[in-house]
Amino acid sequence: MTEANAAERRRWNNDQWVAVWPKREPMTDTVTPFLLESLALTAGERVLDVGSGGGRTTIAAGQAVGPAGQVIGADISVALCDLAATRAAEAGVDNVSFAVADMQYDTVAGASFDVVMSQFGVMFFDEPETAFANIHSHLAPGGRIAFSCWQPMDQNPWFAGPALAGLAPPPPEPEPGKSPTGPFALGDHERTQAILESAGFANVQRTPHHAEPEVPQDALVDEAQLRMMGVPEEKMDAARAVVAKHLARFQTTPGMAKFPLEFQIFHATAN
């Protein structure tokens, strides 16, 4: 069997990428209130956070379920799990823990959970049907899932990928039997609903959202990300110029920008 999520495993365990991850969070943190509202967590619930990253949303969930509840964050990144655990300790939230796991195939101790949640963590499975079936197996009957993902790329003009065509290599074609991964992998809401239903979820609801946070421009893209995208050194100056031009329309003040985010939240129950 081909290794699951091999490219994403390498990316999210790259020390340079992980080191600059906190710069990305001001933008994605905008979505947390919307996700928590959809989840409507109550005291005492047991929650699994898929793709928990730096743990900020996991910690917020731990505070919502209170000391009688429990939240486990699962992520393929060792360094991000370490960062998340440090943050939870600093926040004094002791009902939260983190596990290095790939939820496409791995089992997280502590099932069955009342709730599964994810903030931009479920778009990176190269076998999404398999992944959501595995996630479903971690939920108690009648349990619920809510996750945020981006709407299609053409509705999110802040994304700089197309502007860098010719400067960064295109994403590799997925291997046979695998699906493309990346920020917009679940953008097609009809396909995403079909994936959830095939995995055993019912009552699938999808709510589109819009937000325009004002954040540092480099929360979106910086030199570290350009290198991660594969821009070679001899094209770096050109890539910087392309990115600066791309971001100029969103700039509010020097170094700051307001990005129009079009995302969606899916909510469903486990049969």
LUMVEXFI-590758 format. One line per 2 residues: number of its first residue (from 1); their letters; for each residue y, x, z of C-alpha. Coordinates in pm, 1 decimal. Example, Ala and Ser with C-alpha at 12.3 -4.5 7.8 and 13.67 -1.06 7.14 Angstrom:
BEGIN
1	as	-450.0:1230.0:780.0  -106.0:1367.0:714.0
END
This chain:
BEGIN
1	mt	0.0:0.0:0.0  346.0:128.2:-91.4
3	ea	552.6:206.0:217.0  759.2:-91.9:321.6
5	na	1135.6:-58.9:279.8  1112.5:314.8:212.4
7	ae	1465.0:348.1:71.2  1622.8:147.2:352.7
9	rr	1422.9:339.3:611.6  1570.4:664.8:478.6
11	rw	1921.7:524.7:459.6  1933.8:379.2:809.1
13	nn	1787.4:695.2:961.1  2033.6:925.9:787.9
15	dq	2232.4:1097.4:1063.4  2557.1:1106.2:863.3
17	wv	2537.6:736.2:773.9  2459.7:633.6:1129.5
19	av	2738.3:850.8:1271.5  3003.8:660.1:1077.6
21	wp	2847.5:316.7:1129.4  3091.9:214.3:1407.1
23	kr	3370.7:234.5:1147.3  3201.3:-51.8:957.8
25	ep	3172.7:-281.7:1258.0  3532.6:-414.3:1271.7
27	mt	3460.5:-598.9:947.1  3115.4:-733.5:1031.5
29	dt	3220.9:-826.7:1386.9  3436.6:-1096.7:1226.5
31	vt	3118.4:-1293.9:1160.2  2976.6:-1286.0:1514.5
33	pf	3159.5:-1596.6:1646.6  3036.3:-1800.5:1349.2
35	ll	2677.7:-1686.2:1405.1  2684.6:-1752.3:1778.4
37	es	2826.9:-2098.6:1717.8  2539.8:-2176.3:1482.0
39	la	2284.2:-2045.1:1730.3  2421.0:-2247.7:2023.2
41	lt	2228.3:-2027.7:2267.5  2154.7:-2170.2:2610.2
43	ag	2075.7:-2011.6:2945.6  1723.7:-1879.0:2979.2
45	er	1635.5:-1856.1:2611.0  1436.1:-1564.7:2469.9
47	vl	1589.5:-1421.0:2155.2  1486.6:-1169.8:1887.9
49	dv	1772.3:-1004.8:1696.0  1650.1:-873.6:1358.6
51	gs	1834.8:-571.1:1224.0  2030.8:-534.2:1545.3
53	gg	2221.1:-223.0:1434.3  2464.7:-97.9:1697.0
55	gr	2373.4:-386.5:1925.7  2710.3:-557.8:1962.4
57	tt	2583.0:-899.1:1855.1  2264.7:-849.7:2058.4
59	ia	2470.7:-783.6:2368.9  2682.7:-1094.1:2302.0
61	ag	2360.8:-1296.0:2279.8  2238.7:-1146.1:2606.7
63	qa	2557.4:-1256.9:2776.8  2513.0:-1606.7:2631.3
65	vg	2155.2:-1657.9:2756.2  2235.4:-1517.3:3100.8
67	pa	2016.7:-1327.5:3346.4  1731.7:-1577.2:3312.9
69	gq	1714.5:-1512.3:2938.0  1610.1:-1209.6:2737.2
71	vi	1719.9:-1059.1:2405.4  1530.4:-790.8:2213.1
73	ga	1698.6:-614.8:1922.5  1471.9:-478.6:1648.2
75	di	1593.9:-224.2:1393.1  1441.4:45.2:1171.4
77	sv	1708.2:296.5:1275.9  1617.9:514.9:1572.1
79	al	1976.2:633.9:1616.0  2125.5:285.1:1602.6
81	cd	1874.9:159.9:1860.4  1979.7:449.2:2084.6
83	la	2348.5:363.1:2032.5  2278.6:-3.0:2106.2
85	at	2089.4:77.1:2426.7  2377.5:298.4:2543.4
87	ra	2627.2:21.1:2475.2  2419.3:-235.7:2663.1
89	ae	2396.1:-5.6:2964.9  2770.5:58.8:2956.9
91	ag	2835.7:-315.9:2939.0  2604.5:-379.6:3234.1
93	vd	2392.9:-623.2:3031.9  2044.0:-565.5:3165.3
95	nv	1860.6:-852.9:2995.1  1884.1:-677.0:2656.0
97	sf	1649.8:-412.5:2513.5  1590.2:-252.9:2174.8
99	av	1279.8:-167.1:1974.5  1247.0:52.7:1666.3
101	ad	1063.8:-180.9:1430.2  1054.1:-301.0:1070.5
103	mq	1027.6:-676.9:1089.9  865.9:-694.5:748.2
105	yd	533.7:-598.2:905.5  576.7:-484.8:1264.8
107	tv	511.3:-691.6:1574.8  764.5:-689.2:1857.4
109	ag	622.6:-729.8:2205.2  742.6:-1036.4:2388.1
111	as	668.3:-1313.9:2138.1  688.0:-1605.4:2120.0
113	fd	1066.1:-1626.9:2106.0  1281.8:-1937.0:2123.7
115	vv	1533.2:-1799.1:1875.8  1554.7:-1542.2:1598.5
117	ms	1901.1:-1426.7:1494.5  2039.5:-1170.7:1253.8
119	qf	2385.9:-1058.8:1151.3  2358.1:-902.4:805.9
121	gv	2018.0:-756.7:895.9  1780.0:-953.4:673.6
123	mf	1905.0:-851.9:326.3  1716.7:-521.5:328.2
125	fd	1353.3:-634.7:303.7  1179.3:-531.0:-17.0
127	ep	922.3:-807.6:39.2  1139.0:-1090.2:177.5
129	et	864.3:-1354.8:167.8  638.0:-1128.7:374.7
131	af	921.8:-1043.3:611.6  1025.9:-1400.0:684.3
133	an	662.4:-1503.2:733.4  630.1:-1222.7:988.8
135	ih	953.9:-1328.9:1157.4  824.9:-1687.2:1165.6
137	sh	513.8:-1565.3:1348.4  735.5:-1438.5:1631.4
139	la	884.7:-1784.1:1695.5  745.9:-2053.2:1918.2
141	pg	673.5:-2384.6:1740.1  1003.8:-2564.2:1705.1
143	gr	1195.7:-2241.9:1757.7  1499.2:-2176.4:1541.8
145	ia	1641.5:-1904.9:1325.6  2003.1:-1844.5:1227.6
147	fs	2128.7:-1551.6:1024.3  2433.6:-1445.8:828.9
149	cw	2423.9:-1291.7:484.6  2676.5:-1243.0:206.9
151	qp	2742.3:-1493.7:-65.0  2702.6:-1349.3:-418.8
153	md	2879.4:-1029.0:-513.4  3118.0:-1199.2:-755.5
155	qn	3260.0:-1398.4:-464.8  3328.1:-1081.9:-264.0
157	pw	3575.4:-879.2:-470.6  3620.2:-623.5:-191.9
159	fa	3280.1:-472.2:-277.6  3346.4:-140.6:-452.5
161	gp	3004.7:-88.3:-612.1  3092.3:-208.7:-965.9
163	al	3413.9:-5.4:-965.2  3210.6:310.7:-910.5
165	ag	2987.2:258.1:-1213.0  2939.5:591.5:-1385.8
167	la	3040.5:787.1:-1076.1  2747.0:692.0:-853.9
169	pp	2391.4:652.3:-980.9  2269.2:291.9:-1011.1
171	pp	2026.7:168.0:-745.4  1667.1:253.5:-838.0
173	ep	1456.6:-21.5:-987.2  1224.3:-175.3:-725.9
175	ep	859.3:-76.1:-746.8  609.1:-332.1:-877.1
177	gk	573.9:-617.8:-630.3  896.8:-527.3:-452.5
179	sp	1234.8:-702.3:-454.6  1581.0:-543.7:-479.1
181	tg	1745.4:-482.1:-143.0  2110.3:-458.1:-50.0
183	pf	2406.6:-656.3:76.8  2375.5:-937.8:-178.2
185	al	1998.1:-967.9:-193.5  2009.8:-1315.4:-35.1
187	gd	2328.8:-1428.8:-204.9  2150.6:-1696.5:-411.1
189	he	2127.5:-1971.4:-150.6  1868.0:-2174.5:-339.8
191	rt	1634.5:-1875.5:-363.6  1692.3:-1793.9:3.2
193	qa	1610.5:-2149.8:103.3  1289.9:-2131.2:-100.0
195	il	1193.0:-1805.0:73.0  1246.0:-1961.8:414.7
197	es	1047.3:-2272.8:328.5  758.3:-2067.5:187.9
199	ag	754.4:-1872.0:515.3  704.3:-2191.2:716.8
201	fa	1058.6:-2287.8:806.8  1186.5:-2644.8:785.3
203	nv	1521.9:-2822.9:811.1  1692.2:-2536.0:628.2
205	qr	2068.7:-2568.0:639.7  2318.8:-2338.5:475.1
207	tp	2687.9:-2324.3:563.9  2932.4:-2116.0:357.7
209	hh	3217.2:-1945.7:541.8  3535.5:-1758.0:457.7
211	ae	3720.8:-1507.3:673.2  3998.5:-1254.5:608.6
213	pe	3998.8:-989.0:879.7  4262.7:-719.7:878.5
215	vp	4080.1:-392.6:938.4  4116.6:-22.4:859.4
217	qd	4058.9:40.4:490.1  3787.9:293.5:565.5
219	al	3589.2:22.7:743.6  3480.9:-70.5:393.1
221	vd	3428.7:262.3:219.9  3504.1:624.0:296.0
223	ea	3388.7:965.0:180.1  3070.8:950.1:387.6
225	ql	2969.8:628.4:215.8  3050.2:771.1:-126.0
227	rm	2813.4:1057.5:-53.6  2549.4:812.4:66.1
229	mg	2589.6:625.0:-263.2  2503.8:947.5:-443.7
231	vp	2845.6:1046.0:-580.3  2811.8:1416.8:-671.8
233	ee	3069.9:1666.0:-551.8  3215.6:1717.2:-899.0
235	km	3294.2:1343.4:-924.7  3422.0:1295.8:-570.4
237	da	3792.0:1319.8:-658.4  3748.7:1059.6:-931.1
239	ar	3554.5:834.6:-694.5  3825.2:857.1:-429.3
241	av	4085.6:758.9:-687.6  3877.5:463.5:-808.4
243	va	3826.4:340.9:-453.1  4197.4:377.0:-371.2
245	kh	4286.6:170.2:-678.7  4019.6:-87.8:-595.1
247	la	4142.8:-129.6:-237.4  4513.8:-131.5:-320.5
249	rf	4527.4:-508.5:-377.3  4394.7:-571.4:-26.8
251	qt	4631.1:-333.7:154.3  4864.8:-484.7:410.0
253	tp	5013.8:-175.1:573.7  4932.0:194.2:529.5
255	gm	4566.7:242.8:619.0  4504.0:-128.9:680.7
257	ak	4368.9:-401.6:454.1  4280.4:-769.5:463.5
259	fp	3946.1:-833.0:298.0  3841.1:-1184.8:185.5
261	le	3485.0:-1220.5:311.8  3261.5:-1489.5:165.6
263	fq	2944.1:-1515.4:370.6  2692.6:-1783.0:460.5
265	if	2485.2:-1877.8:762.7  2134.0:-2016.9:730.0
267	ha	1980.6:-2220.6:1010.0  1619.8:-2346.7:1017.7
269	ta	1337.7:-2440.7:1253.2  983.1:-2309.2:1271.1
271	n	701.2:-2552.2:1194.5
END
